[in-house]
Amino acid sequence: MKKTNLLALNYNEMKILEAPEPKEVLLPLWGFEDKKDRQKIKEGTPVITGEQIIPGVFSTVTGTIKGIEPLFPVNTAAGNGNGSVTAVRIEVSEREELSPMVKHEPDFLEKEPVELLEKLNHANLGFCEDVETIKDVDTVIVSAVDTDPVQWVSQQVLREDKDMVIEGLRLVQHLTSAQQVVLVVPEPLGHLVQDAVNAEKPIKLYPVKPLYPNGLPEILVRDMANIYNLDNHLFLTVEKLAASVRALKEGQPFVYKVVSITDKEGSTNYRVRIGTLLKDLLALKECFLKEDDKVIIGGPIRGYTCFNTDIPITGDVDSIYVQHWDSGEVIHYWNNQCMNCGRCVRVCPVDLDINLISRYSEFSLFEKCHEMGVMVCIECGLCAYHCPSGRSLVQFIRLAKNQKMENM
């Protein structure tokens, strides 16, 4: 895939294949407290699917804990390759048992919102931290637009689970009492749901052009603000919405994630158990890495380079992009001097002086970066994509942001 073609979002039907169940999973324990939580997580302890391991972390499989270990995450904002988190490794049993806390509600629209929110929290699908917060939502935005050019997750979920997505729109309207629920779709796919959405009020359809970065939440909210009241809005993906309906109707917790994998042989969508190791998923596609090949988690524009494939697929991973050295696909970024051409400034969707911010960050003048609004950056990657000097502009921005957060 050539760099010059990356900004055009592709909308081709790509069926979701079911990945085999893993033999073991690795689950990050966000918020792990060493002394207190180590007493709960012991080697040999059995767990079942949907069971809470520590607050906010649920088991995605039924099996036996093999141990806890450090994990160097690269695919989440909490990790970014800086430091490590604690993870639990679980050996998967042949027979699955679902947590009794995850109960199905076929007639969920007849239940009270408080009860449904509690059930969704037990299914690892919490929308908000508390009930009062979700009551204040005026507008719910549900997006079926993928956020990177090599992702086919949201659009394919819309194709294959269209009826469940429509049910999900009714669900969020019931949970929030929102005045408007907006389904965002890429223009080429609007016809799939237009009739169904028109029949539902106050649900509305918002088509967007298939061009990056139109699918990013920050861009959508900015562009929609002139049409809708977005003072108190809730943003969801169609995948999470469909999973919420499935949890209520079938008692299935959020344990599967659709992931697009792209390499020189093409792209494939897999529905994979959360916690499956990246190396196992690559082997399933018969994508065997060689020296100097590059693995990117999250897509070529916004993603993070991965240096270890013994890491898990988490609930926020939408795509894996493999660049092969022998095919001339690997894109390099060099910290050459800025030429002051202004291309990064012209393409910035939030109007930042990226050329100055990156240089301030490069020389550790992080307070200057803050004064110039670095925290407003949405990390879309357009600046680095257009930079003729090949500067690591997004990395400079992330460095400045991290330094500011650490000093707060």
Residue, then its C-alpha position, 0 to 999 in steps of 0.5 A: m500500500k503506497k503512502t500516496n493512497l492512504l488518505a482515501l478511506n476504502y469501503n469494500e465489503m470484507k466479511i468477518l471471519e471467526a478466529p479460533e479460540p486461543k489456548e491462553v490470553l493475556l489481560p492488562l490489569w489497569g489500575f492494579e495495586d500491587k499489595k492488595d490485588r496480588q492477594k486476589i490473583k494467585e496462580g492456579t485460581p479458576v476464573i469464568t468468562g465475565e468474572q471481575i478480576i479486579p475493579g474494571v477488569f473482567s476475564t474474557v475467557t474461562g480458565t485458570i490463572k497461570g500468573i501475573e507479569p509485566l506488559f509493555p503496552v503500545n496500543t493504548a493511550a495509557g501505554n504508548g510504550n512508556g513503562s509497563v502495566t501488570a497483566v494476568r495470563i490465563e490458560v483457557s479451558e475447553r468448556e466455557e462458563l458465563s458469569p451469572m452476573v451477566k444476565h440476558e434481558p430479551d425485552f430490555l426496552e421495558k426495563e428501567p435504565v438504571e437496571l440496564l446500565e448495571k447489566l452492561n457494566h457487568a458485561n464490560l460495556g459501561f457507557c459512563e462512570d455513573v447513572e447521573t452522568i448519562k442522564d444529562v446526555d442530550t445527543v448520542i453520536v454513534s459512528a459507523v466510520d472507521t478511524d484509519p484507512v486500513q480498517w474495515v471494522s465499523q463498516q462491516v459491523l454495520r453491514e452484518d449487524k444492521d438490525m442489531v445496530i438499529e436496536g442499539l440506537r433505540l437502546v441508547q435513546h432509552l438509556t439517556s432520554a437523549q433528544q437526538v440520536v445520530l448515526v454517522v455513516p460513510e456516504p457509500l453505505g448510507h442506503l443500508v440503513q436510511d429507511a430504518v433510520n427514517a422510520e425511527k424518531p428522534i434518530k437521524l442519519y449523518p453521512v460523511k465523505p470517505l476521506y481521512p480524517n473525517g471518521l475521527p471523533e474530534i472531527l465529527v463533533r466539530d463538524m456536527a456542532n453547527i447542526y446539533n446541540l452537542d453540549n452534552h454528548l455521548f460518542l459510541t461506535v457501532e461495534k460497542l452498540a451491537a455488543s451492548v444489544r448482544a449482551l442484553k439479549e443473549g447474556q454475552p459479555f464483551v469478550y470479542k473484538v473485530v480486528s482488521i489485519t493488513d499485510k502485503e497479501g491483503s486485508t482480512n477481518y477477524r472476530v477474535r477473543i480479547g486477550t489473544l496474543l498478537k503473534d497468534l493472530l498474525a500466524l492465523k493469517e499466515c503473516f510471518l515476520k522477517e527482520d526489519d518488517k514493521v508491525i503497527i497497531g492501530g493503523p499506519i496514520r494514528g497507530y503505534t509501532c510494535f516491537n514485540t508480538d507477545i502482546p494481547i489484542t485489547g478492546d480498543v484495537d481496530s487494526i494491525y498493519v504490517q509493512h514488509w521491508d522486502s516489498g518497499e512498504v516500510i515508511h521511515y521518519w527521520n528527524n531532519q531539520c524543519m524546512n519551514c515549508g508550512r505544510c504541517v500548518r496548512v493541513c492541521p485540522v485544529d490550526l496549530d503551529i506544528n512546526l514550532i511546537s515540534r521544535y520546542s518539544e525536540f529541545s525540551l521546551f515543553e512549557k512553550c508547547h503548552e503555551m502554543g496549545v499542544m494539548v488541543c492536538i488530536e494526533c491525527g498524523l496529517c502533519a507527519y504524513h505531509c512533512p517532506s523532511g520526514r520528521s516525527l511530528v506526532q511523537f514530538i507532540r506526544l512527548a510534550k503532552n506526556q511531560k505536561m501530564e506528568n508535571m500536573 
